[in-house]
Amino acid sequence: MWINYRDEKQESILYGLANNPETEVSGGVINDETIREESVFSRKTYEAGTSLKYSFLQWYTASLKYTFRQQDSEEVNDSYDEHRVFLSLSVEKELLRW
C-alpha cells in the first residue's frame, strides 16, 4: 500500500491583444498591443494504491494493482478523479542455464 500527496503552485502566462485607443487606423488595420499577464494557481494531487500478488503452479504469478488519483486545481478543466485497475499474469521458467 502506498499514499502520495503533492501541493504545487504554478505560473500560467496568458497572452492577449489590447487595442490602444490612441493608435490611428491606417489602411483599415488597427495596430494592437500585446499584453502579457502572469497568474499563479495552485494544484493539489492525492494518490493511493495497493497491490496483491499470488503465485501458483510453480511458475505462474498473478497480480492485481489498484490506484486512485484525485487532482484539485484552481485552473479550469484541470480537476479530476481517476481509478485504475491492472491485472497481470506472468510466467517465470528457466529455459537456459549458463
C-alpha positions as CSV (number, residue, x, y, z in Angstrom):
1,M,0.0,0.0,0.0
2,W,1.2,3.5,-0.8
3,I,0.0,7.1,-0.4
4,N,1.3,10.2,-2.0
5,Y,0.3,13.9,-1.6
6,R,1.6,16.8,-3.7
7,D,0.8,20.5,-3.3
8,E,2.3,22.8,-6.0
9,K,2.0,26.3,-7.2
10,Q,2.5,27.0,-10.9
11,E,2.7,30.1,-13.0
12,S,0.5,30.5,-16.0
13,I,1.3,33.1,-18.7
14,L,-1.6,34.4,-20.6
15,Y,-1.2,36.4,-23.8
16,G,-3.8,38.7,-25.2
17,L,-4.3,41.6,-27.5
18,A,-5.5,45.0,-26.4
19,N,-6.5,47.9,-28.5
20,N,-4.7,51.1,-27.8
21,P,-7.3,53.9,-28.2
22,E,-4.5,56.4,-29.1
23,T,-3.4,54.3,-32.1
24,E,-4.7,55.5,-35.5
25,V,-6.3,53.3,-38.0
26,S,-4.1,53.1,-41.1
27,G,-5.4,51.3,-44.2
28,G,-8.3,49.7,-42.2
29,V,-5.9,47.9,-39.8
30,I,-5.7,48.7,-36.1
31,N,-2.3,48.4,-34.6
32,D,-2.7,46.1,-31.5
33,E,-0.5,46.0,-28.4
34,T,0.3,42.6,-26.9
35,I,-0.4,42.2,-23.2
36,R,1.3,39.5,-21.1
37,E,-0.3,38.6,-17.9
38,E,1.1,36.2,-15.4
39,S,-1.0,34.4,-12.8
40,V,-0.2,31.8,-10.2
41,F,-2.5,28.9,-9.4
42,S,-2.3,26.0,-7.0
43,R,-2.9,22.3,-7.7
44,K,-3.2,19.5,-5.1
45,T,-2.9,15.9,-6.0
46,Y,-3.8,12.9,-3.8
47,E,-2.7,9.4,-4.8
48,A,-3.2,6.0,-3.1
49,G,-2.8,2.4,-4.3
50,T,-2.4,-1.2,-3.3
51,S,-1.5,-4.4,-4.9
52,L,-1.9,-8.2,-4.4
53,K,0.3,-10.9,-5.8
54,Y,-0.5,-14.7,-5.9
55,S,1.9,-17.4,-7.1
56,F,0.6,-20.7,-8.3
57,L,1.6,-23.9,-10.3
58,Q,5.3,-23.4,-9.6
59,W,6.0,-20.8,-12.5
60,Y,2.9,-18.6,-12.6
61,T,2.2,-15.4,-10.8
62,A,-1.0,-13.3,-10.9
63,S,-1.0,-9.7,-9.6
64,L,-3.8,-7.1,-9.2
65,K,-3.0,-3.5,-8.7
66,Y,-5.4,-0.6,-7.9
67,T,-4.6,3.1,-7.9
68,F,-6.7,6.2,-7.1
69,R,-5.8,9.7,-8.0
70,Q,-7.6,13.0,-7.3
71,Q,-6.5,16.3,-8.5
72,D,-7.9,19.6,-7.3
73,S,-6.9,22.7,-9.2
74,E,-7.8,26.3,-9.5
75,E,-7.3,26.1,-13.3
76,V,-10.3,25.5,-15.4
77,N,-10.8,21.8,-16.6
78,D,-7.8,20.6,-14.6
79,S,-9.6,18.8,-11.7
80,Y,-10.4,15.1,-11.9
81,D,-10.7,11.7,-10.2
82,E,-9.1,8.7,-11.7
83,H,-9.4,5.0,-10.8
84,R,-7.1,2.4,-12.4
85,V,-7.1,-1.4,-12.1
86,F,-4.2,-3.5,-13.5
87,L,-4.3,-7.3,-13.8
88,S,-1.3,-9.2,-15.0
89,L,-0.3,-12.8,-15.4
90,S,3.4,-13.7,-15.6
91,V,5.3,-16.9,-16.2
92,E,8.9,-17.4,-15.0
93,K,10.7,-20.6,-16.1
94,E,14.4,-21.1,-16.6
95,L,15.0,-22.2,-20.1
96,L,18.7,-22.0,-20.5
97,R,21.4,-22.3,-17.8
98,W,24.7,-20.6,-18.4
